[in-house]
């Protein structure tokens, strides 16, 4: 039986190991603390259409292809673990001023031209859909096919499914890929990937996020994922069973310390979208490191005959989990997935003989 070592126990690594084990591989995950990195901090939005922008056809195409795979991916997890990871079934992006409204119309037009469904909403339609949103909102963009998931339930489900499929876990760091004995290696170490494959263009970008809980008597949270731009900063509210996730800041930094300024901005921006947020309990403030690449596309594909990259997913690690798992399994089978062509790491680094 063929063996594969997966370096990194986030949602990408766990998904690859689970799927590989189901496909007959003997899979081992190497991570000191699986599920504890950026996957644990994420918002869980599956929103490639709302983030679409002219000129980013490849980013949109990759995200949309993964979104299409998510229902079956999640249902397979639920069948094996009993855990339902979905939290919302549509997303709403809102504009607070004329410039943001113009941007929403641009997105709606361009994404529609690519063949995906989006709908402009008036202020009255927004109030009908989400009556508790802020009074300054003037226009909305509804993406009815976008989803959101509870990232922590996803981590739990993937760990359970991996164990049930026979995946082994080694709770230590890997310092040298050549020292591993497995037939194949999948590099899914997120922002740390470049330390294991020098020259890989992955850098850490810090993001802070808040988790809020509904207090007794407080206004119920929105039922949709709500996104907007406040003072030029992107903000989002993602539903959870007990409240909301509020995010997210973005800094070119490699630490995971939560700053006072970050918390202040997140709360102030969220309050513009959802004024009742002041009634909620501030349950947690945390930060994670997104693995970013120069062109905002991940690195999925062969680095050598033995090593396959599955990293550099940036802000879209949860979204791209379903497609990445399919793409890596296709690489392991020797038949690369066409939808992942533009994520080939050889656009930056030459394939090695290692």
Beta strands, then each sheet from edge to edge (+ up, - down):
strand 1: 3-7
strand 2: 26-30
strand 3: 45-46
strand 4: 86-88
strand 5: 91-95
strand 6: 119-121
strand 7: 139-143
strand 8: 147-149
strand 9: 168-170
strand 10: 184-187
strand 11: 203-213
strand 12: 225-230
strand 13: 233-240
strand 14: 243-247
strand 15: 281-292
strand 16: 299-302
strand 17: 307-311
sheet 1: 9+ 2+ 1+ 10+ 17+ 16-
sheet 2: 3+ 8- 4+
sheet 3: 6+ 7- 5+ 12+ 13- 14+ 11- 15+
end
